[in-house]
Amino acid sequence: METAAAVSVPRSACRAALPFPAPLKLQGRVALPRRVLPGAPRQRLVARCAAADDSAAAELPIEKRFAAFPAVMDINQIREILPHRFPFLLVDRVIEYKAGEYAVAIKNVTINDNFFPGHFPERPIMPGVLMVEAMAQVGGIVMLQPEVGGSQDNFFFAGVDKVRFRKPVIAGDTLVMRMTLTKYQRKFGLAKMEGKAYVGGDVVCEGEFLLISATE
């Protein structure tokens, strides 16, 4: 014979019926459930889900669930660092930055980007060469800081190697780019960087970059 003991628990913690409560830890030891004597009624713990309209368990509307990317540098600060301008400024916001080491920035890809009418009219895909250019611009944000000694007048994208395109980037995506300085030869003004670009946490492009800061 069994008797049911009902308890109310949050919906997220709702489980199937359990034969007895989970073991409890007491001063480093585990307390086991009491042995039930023959013929004695057993209690069965029944989890009862909280009502769906419970204010504590109510879900947020989808438009409030996702926080915006932080803004370590906004577009105006980026324009003060990079010499690029429309339609070739491909960095909208810097979301993380450590001087002389790395930068993480985003490019909001929209159907209004001027390359989509030709690439392609029926299937808008961001050109791979522009993804590489956008990543190089993020690398420029690392190089053109006072801590590195760069300036808008002597910044050049010198080369790229081992580039791989993993997935297409389409209108509506947010391209998140991380550029990390791996080697810097100050005497020659050469910087080697490792770059990766992501959409929704998936790598869409990666490669090794060579940037140069040269005096005229």
Sequence and secondary structure as in RCSB ss.txt:
>XXXX:A:sequence
METAAAVSVPRSACRAALPFPAPLKLQGRVALPRRVLPGAPRQRLVARCAAADDSAAAELPIEKRFAAFPAVMDI
NQIREILPHRFPFLLVDRVIEYKAGEYAVAIKNVTINDNFFPGHFPERPIMPGVLMVEAMAQVGGIVMLQPEVGG
SQDNFFFAGVDKVRFRKPVIAGDTLVMRMTLTKYQRKFGLAKMEGKAYVGGDVVCEGEFLLISATE
>XXXX:A:secstr
 EEEEEEEE GGG    BSS   EEETTEEE      TTS EEEEEEEE  TT TTT    GGGTS     SB H
HHHHHH    TTS    EEEEEETTTEEEEEEE  TTSTTGGGS SSS B  HHHHHHHHHHHHHHHHTSTTTT 
 GGGEEEEEEEEEEE S  BTT EEEEEEEEEEEETTTTEEEEEEEEEETTEEEEEEEEEEEE   
